[in-house]
Amino acid sequence: MPEQLDRLYEAGAYGSGADRDNYWRTTVASQPNWASLDGAQRADVAIIGAGYTGVSAALHLAAAGLDVVVVDAESPAWGASGRNGGFACLGGAKASDAQLHRQYGAEAVHDFRQAQRAAIDLVADLLEAHSIDADRHSDGEVILAHRPRDIADLSNEAKVLQVNYGVKPRLIPASDLAAHGLVGGFHGALHVPIGFALNPRKYALGLAAAAEAAGARIFAQSAVIGIDPQAGGYRLRFNYGELACRRLVVATNGYSSDNLPTWLKGRYLPVQSNIIVTRQMTDAEIASGWSSDLMAYDTRNLLHYFRLLPERRFLFGMRGGIRADATAHDQMRRRIRADFEGMFPMWAGVETLHFWSGLACLSRNLTPYAGPIDGMENAYVAMAYHGNGVSMASYCGMLLAGLITGRGPKVPRVMQGPFRPFPLPRWRRSLLHAAYGWYRLKDR
């Protein structure tokens, strides 16, 4: 296969600049100094990518007794797994319920919903089983209506959640929002008592440590430059070594390459997500604005997501951005700050000391995929979590381990594809111009 990675964005999306001011990096005193892969190595299973998907798969495979090697071009938690907002919540698909029912049917949609709940439970179980201190907090999440007409949709969503998950979501009228600490000019809210918030980097590094403790080997600064089929499996090539394996897992999500393997070409669409974090705020400052510890997002298509961190900083994130050069980075920093002040004008004087971006991943079907790579025997991929990867990526890693060992939950039909290429794959990022423009009109 070609030696040069064929990635969709400018080099800035894959370099250190986009992550330089990541607040989560400051919360971890140190991390292991993983070696790079050197010389000739062998494994039962090779996993490309050391984010949630890859290390979860490694943990479950190693626990089942397989010899597992994980390689990453950077290091565990370097990509989206160490940059996101830390929402372990329902999600994974961008497709609407109506779309899912039309394409897959009611039974398959029900199974997918149960998988979303199981994914959250898996994260909770992993935190407890491996004593990962990831600053867990928040009794579920709150969905905020940014327009009056969105209240009807939230009311319908409450009924769906109650039927499918056996919980009692609570609708909060606009007049009661301030009493619940939900300040920000919203028109009502729905509290969903499912899920929790965490420090995503601590969780990712904790998963990596658990995988190593189970026997997996992790190599950092080890970019794969080629995948060659060979008798009984595959040979992965690196600048200073090679890795022979019987089975292969690709777990690169938004940081994938169109030619690693070539089957991926055009089948995924990385999209930028951006986050700012404030300095620590005083009790008086918090009392004047958002004081709830619930993780939250609004009803926009190009949504904002935010939460008050346990250390009394405020995290505020948003979608958007099509370029990844230095100019675009600065423009997005100004834009997200403007949205933050527009929503929380009482904090206009509160500095935001941290700003970074990362790549989430969409599929053409707007659903996740976890399954085999067509035309490559004993090779698997999981990706496209649509901005909800904390729980769903962890779960998909476990699902891939189950496909390899023959044990574990069945992959829900919604997540089995077809995993089709986007139209005009080479220019698919251009689709975002039209999509973002359309979503901004719908969000008015």
C-alpha positions in Angstrom: 0.0 0.0 0.0 1.2 3.6 -0.5 3.7 5.0 2.0 2.1 8.5 2.2 -0.9 8.9 4.5 -3.9 10.2 2.5 -5.7 12.4 5.0 -8.6 14.8 4.4 -7.5 17.9 6.4 -4.5 20.1 6.4 -1.5 19.0 8.4 -2.6 21.3 11.3 -5.4 18.9 12.2 -2.9 16.1 12.8 -0.1 18.1 14.5 0.5 19.3 18.0 -0.9 22.8 17.4 -4.6 21.9 17.5 -4.0 20.3 21.0 -1.4 22.6 22.4 -3.8 24.4 24.9 -5.9 21.3 25.8 -6.9 21.8 29.4 -7.2 18.0 30.0 -3.4 17.7 29.5 -2.9 19.9 32.6 -5.0 17.6 34.8 -2.6 14.6 34.4 0.7 14.9 36.2 2.5 12.4 34.0 1.9 9.6 31.6 3.8 6.5 30.6 6.8 6.9 28.3 5.7 4.3 25.7 8.3 3.0 23.5 8.0 3.1 19.7 7.8 -0.1 17.7 11.3 -1.2 16.6 12.4 -4.3 14.8 10.2 -7.3 14.0 7.2 -8.0 16.3 4.4 -10.5 16.2 0.9 -10.6 17.7 -2.4 -12.5 17.5 -4.1 -9.1 17.0 -2.7 -5.8 15.8 -4.7 -2.7 16.6 -4.1 0.6 14.9 -5.2 3.5 17.1 -4.9 3.9 20.9 -8.1 5.9 21.5 -11.1 4.5 23.3 -11.9 2.0 20.6 -8.4 0.6 20.3 -7.6 0.3 24.0 -11.0 -1.0 24.8 -10.6 -3.7 22.2 -7.1 -4.4 23.5 -8.3 -4.7 27.1 -11.1 -7.2 26.2 -8.9 -9.2 23.8 -6.0 -9.4 26.2 -8.4 -10.4 29.0 -9.5 -13.3 26.7 -6.0 -14.5 26.5 -4.9 -13.2 23.1 -1.5 -11.6 22.4 -2.4 -8.0 21.4 -0.3 -5.1 20.2 -1.6 -1.5 19.9 0.2 1.0 17.8 -0.4 4.7 17.5 1.1 7.4 15.4 1.2 9.6 18.5 0.2 8.1 21.9 -2.8 7.0 23.8 -5.4 9.8 24.4 -3.6 12.1 21.9 -6.6 12.3 19.5 -10.3 12.9 20.2 -10.3 10.5 23.1 -8.1 13.0 25.1 -9.8 16.1 23.7 -13.6 15.7 24.0 -16.0 17.2 26.4 -16.2 14.2 28.6 -19.9 13.2 28.1 -20.6 9.5 28.8 -24.2 9.7 27.5 -26.7 8.3 25.1 -25.7 8.8 21.4 -23.5 7.6 18.6 -25.8 8.4 15.7 -26.7 11.6 14.0 -29.6 10.1 12.1 -33.1 10.9 13.4 -35.4 8.3 14.9 -37.6 8.6 11.9 -34.6 7.9 9.6 -33.5 4.9 11.7 -37.0 3.4 11.7 -37.4 3.8 7.9 -34.0 2.2 7.2 -33.8 -0.5 9.9 -37.2 -1.1 11.5 -38.5 -0.8 15.0 -36.8 -3.9 16.4 -33.4 -2.9 15.2 -33.8 0.7 16.6 -34.8 -0.8 19.9 -31.6 -2.9 20.0 -29.5 0.1 19.1 -31.1 2.1 21.9 -30.3 -0.7 24.4 -26.7 -0.7 23.1 -26.4 3.0 23.8 -27.4 2.4 27.4 -25.1 -0.7 27.6 -22.3 1.5 26.4 -22.7 3.9 29.3 -22.9 1.0 31.7 -19.7 -0.4 30.2 -17.8 2.9 30.9 -19.1 2.9 34.5 -18.1 -0.8 34.9 -14.6 -0.1 33.5 -14.1 2.8 35.8 -14.9 0.7 38.8 -13.3 -2.6 37.8 -9.9 -0.9 37.0 -10.1 1.8 39.7 -9.8 4.6 37.2 -10.3 8.0 38.9 -11.7 10.1 36.1 -13.5 12.8 38.2 -17.0 11.3 37.5 -19.9 13.6 38.2 -23.3 14.7 36.9 -26.7 12.9 37.2 -27.3 12.5 33.5 -27.6 15.4 31.1 -29.9 18.3 30.3 -31.1 19.2 26.8 -31.8 22.9 26.5 -34.4 24.4 24.1 -32.9 27.3 22.3 -36.2 28.1 20.6 -39.8 28.0 22.1 -41.0 25.5 19.5 -38.3 23.0 20.6 -40.3 22.3 23.8 -42.7 20.1 21.9 -39.9 18.0 20.6 -38.4 17.7 24.1 -41.8 16.6 25.4 -42.0 13.8 22.8 -38.4 12.8 23.6 -39.3 12.4 27.2 -41.9 9.9 26.3 -39.5 7.9 24.1 -36.9 7.9 26.8 -39.4 6.7 29.5 -40.7 3.9 27.3 -37.2 2.7 26.1 -35.1 3.1 29.2 -37.6 3.0 32.1 -36.5 6.4 33.5 -38.5 9.5 34.2 -37.1 12.5 32.4 -38.1 15.8 33.8 -39.3 18.7 31.7 -38.3 22.0 33.2 -40.2 25.1 32.0 -38.3 28.3 31.2 -39.6 29.9 34.4 -37.9 27.3 36.6 -34.5 27.1 34.8 -32.8 29.7 37.0 -33.9 27.8 40.2 -32.0 24.8 38.8 -28.9 26.7 37.9 -29.6 26.5 34.2 -29.0 30.0 33.1 -28.4 31.0 29.5 -31.5 32.4 27.8 -33.1 29.0 27.1 -36.8 28.3 26.6 -37.0 25.1 28.7 -35.1 22.0 29.3 -35.3 18.2 29.6 -33.3 16.5 32.3 -32.3 12.9 31.2 -31.2 10.9 34.2 -28.9 8.7 32.2 -25.1 9.0 31.9 -22.4 11.0 33.6 -19.5 13.3 32.9 -15.8 12.5 33.4 -12.3 13.7 32.6 -11.8 12.1 29.1 -8.0 12.0 29.2 -7.9 10.4 32.6 -10.3 7.8 31.4 -8.4 7.1 28.2 -5.1 6.8 30.0 -6.7 4.6 32.6 -8.1 2.3 29.9 -4.6 2.1 28.4 -3.1 1.1 31.7 -5.8 -1.5 32.2 -5.1 -3.0 28.8 -1.4 -3.2 29.6 -2.1 -4.8 32.9 -4.1 -7.4 31.1 -1.1 -8.1 28.8 -1.5 -5.9 25.8 1.6 -4.1 24.4 1.2 -0.5 23.5 3.7 1.4 21.2 3.6 5.1 20.7 5.1 7.3 18.0 4.6 4.3 15.7 2.8 5.4 12.6 1.8 2.6 10.2 3.1 3.3 6.7 1.7 0.2 5.0 -0.4 -2.9 5.4 0.5 -6.0 3.4 -1.5 -9.2 3.3 0.6 -12.3 4.0 0.0 -15.9 4.6 -2.0 -16.3 7.8 -2.6 -12.6 8.3 -1.0 -9.2 7.8 2.3 -7.4 8.0 2.2 -3.8 9.2 5.2 -1.7 8.2 6.7 1.2 10.2 9.7 3.4 9.7 11.9 1.3 12.0 10.1 -2.1 12.2 7.3 -4.3 11.3 4.5 -6.2 13.0 3.1 -9.5 11.8 -0.4 -10.4 13.0 -3.2 -12.9 12.4 -6.0 -10.4 12.8 -6.2 -6.6 12.4 -8.3 -3.9 14.0 -8.4 -0.4 12.6 -9.5 2.1 15.3 -8.5 5.5 13.9 -11.9 7.2 13.6 -11.6 10.9 12.7 -7.8 10.6 12.4 -8.0 7.9 9.7 -6.3 7.9 6.3 -8.0 7.1 3.0 -5.3 4.6 2.1 -4.8 2.8 5.5 -6.4 0.5 4.4 -7.6 1.6 0.9 -11.1 0.2 1.7 -11.7 3.2 4.0 -11.4 5.7 1.1 -14.4 8.1 1.3 -16.3 6.1 3.9 -15.8 8.5 6.8 -16.0 12.3 7.2 -13.9 13.9 10.0 -15.5 17.1 11.4 -14.0 19.6 13.8 -15.2 20.1 17.3 -13.9 23.0 19.4 -13.7 23.6 23.1 -12.7 26.5 25.5 -12.3 26.2 29.2 -12.3 29.2 31.6 -10.1 29.9 34.5 -11.3 28.8 37.9 -14.3 30.9 38.9 -15.4 32.3 42.3 -18.6 31.1 44.0 -20.1 34.6 43.2 -19.3 34.3 39.5 -20.8 30.8 39.3 -23.9 31.9 41.2 -24.4 34.7 38.7 -24.5 32.2 35.8 -24.7 28.5 35.2 -24.3 26.7 38.5 -25.6 23.2 37.8 -23.2 20.4 37.5 -25.2 18.6 34.9 -23.6 18.1 31.5 -25.7 20.0 28.9 -26.3 20.7 25.2 -28.8 22.7 23.3 -31.2 21.7 20.5 -29.3 23.3 17.7 -28.1 21.1 14.8 -24.7 22.8 15.2 -25.1 22.4 18.9 -23.2 23.9 21.8 -22.3 21.6 24.7 -21.0 22.6 28.1 -20.6 21.8 31.8 -19.3 23.2 35.0 -16.2 21.1 35.9 -15.7 19.9 39.5 -12.7 22.2 39.8 -15.0 25.2 39.1 -14.0 25.9 35.6 -16.5 26.1 32.8 -16.1 24.0 29.6 -17.9 25.2 26.5 -17.8 23.4 23.1 -19.3 23.8 19.7 -19.2 22.2 16.2 -17.9 24.0 13.1 -14.8 24.8 11.2 -13.8 23.3 7.8 -10.1 24.3 7.6 -7.3 23.4 10.0 -4.7 26.0 9.3 -3.4 28.6 11.8 -5.7 31.3 10.4 -8.8 29.1 10.7 -7.7 28.1 14.2 -7.6 31.7 15.4 -10.9 32.5 13.7 -12.6 29.6 15.5 -11.2 30.7 18.8 -12.8 34.1 18.4 -16.1 32.6 17.2 -16.5 30.2 20.1 -15.6 33.0 22.6 -18.3 35.2 21.0 -20.9 32.4 21.3 -19.9 31.8 24.9 -20.3 35.5 25.8 -23.6 35.6 23.8 -25.0 32.7 25.9 -23.4 33.7 29.2 -23.0 37.5 29.1 -22.5 37.7 32.8 -19.1 35.9 32.3 -17.9 38.3 29.6 -15.0 39.2 31.9 -14.1 35.6 32.7 -11.0 34.6 30.8 -10.9 31.4 28.7 -7.4 30.2 29.1 -7.7 27.0 27.0 -8.8 26.5 23.5 -8.3 23.4 21.3 -10.0 21.4 18.6 -10.2 17.8 17.5 -11.8 15.6 14.9 -15.1 13.7 15.4 -16.3 11.4 12.7 -19.4 11.0 10.6 -20.6 8.2 8.3 -22.8 8.6 5.2 -25.6 6.7 7.1 -25.1 8.9 10.1 -24.7 5.8 12.3 -21.7 4.1 13.8 -20.1 1.1 12.1 -18.5 -1.9 13.9 -17.6 -4.9 11.7 -15.4 -6.5 9.1 -13.5 -4.7 6.4 -14.8 -6.0 3.1 -12.1 -7.9 1.1 -9.7 -8.2 4.0 -10.1 -11.5 5.9 -9.9 -11.2 9.7 -9.7 -7.4 9.6 -12.2 -5.2 11.4 -13.0 -1.5 11.9 -15.1 0.6 14.2 -15.7 4.3 13.8 -18.2 7.2 13.2 -19.6 8.0 16.7 -20.9 11.4 15.6 -19.4 13.3 18.5 -20.5 10.8 21.2 -17.5 8.5 21.4 -16.8 8.3 25.1 -19.3 5.5 25.7 -19.9 4.3 22.1 -16.3 4.0 21.1 -15.6 2.0 24.3 -18.5 -0.3 23.5 -17.4 -0.7 19.9 -14.0 -1.8 21.1 -15.7 -4.5 23.1 -17.9 -5.5 20.2 -14.9 -5.9 17.9 -13.2 -8.1 20.6 -16.3 -10.2 20.6 -16.3 -10.6 16.8 -12.7 -11.8 17.0 -13.2 -14.2 20.0 -16.7 -15.3 19.1 -17.9 -14.2 22.5 -19.7 -11.0 23.6 -22.8 -9.1 22.6 -24.1 -9.1 19.1 -23.4 -6.0 17.0 -26.7 -4.2 16.6 -28.1 -4.1 13.1 -28.0 -0.3 13.0 -24.2 -0.6 13.4 -23.6 -3.2 10.7 -23.8 -0.9 7.8 -23.8 -0.7 4.9 -20.7 1.5 5.4 -20.8 3.2 2.0 -18.5 5.9 0.6 -19.7 9.5 0.4 -20.5 10.8 -3.0 -17.4 12.3 -4.7 -15.2 11.0 -1.9 -12.2 13.1 -2.7 -14.2 16.3 -2.3 -16.5 15.2 0.6 -15.2 17.8 3.0 -16.7 20.4 0.6 -20.1 19.0 1.6 -19.6 20.6 5.0 -20.0 24.1 3.5 -23.5 23.4 2.3 -24.4 21.3 5.4 -23.3 23.9 7.9 -25.1 26.7 6.0 -28.3 24.7 5.9 -28.0 23.8 9.6 -27.5 27.5 10.6 -30.7 28.3 8.7 -32.6 25.5 10.5 -31.2 26.6 13.9 -32.7 30.1 13.7 
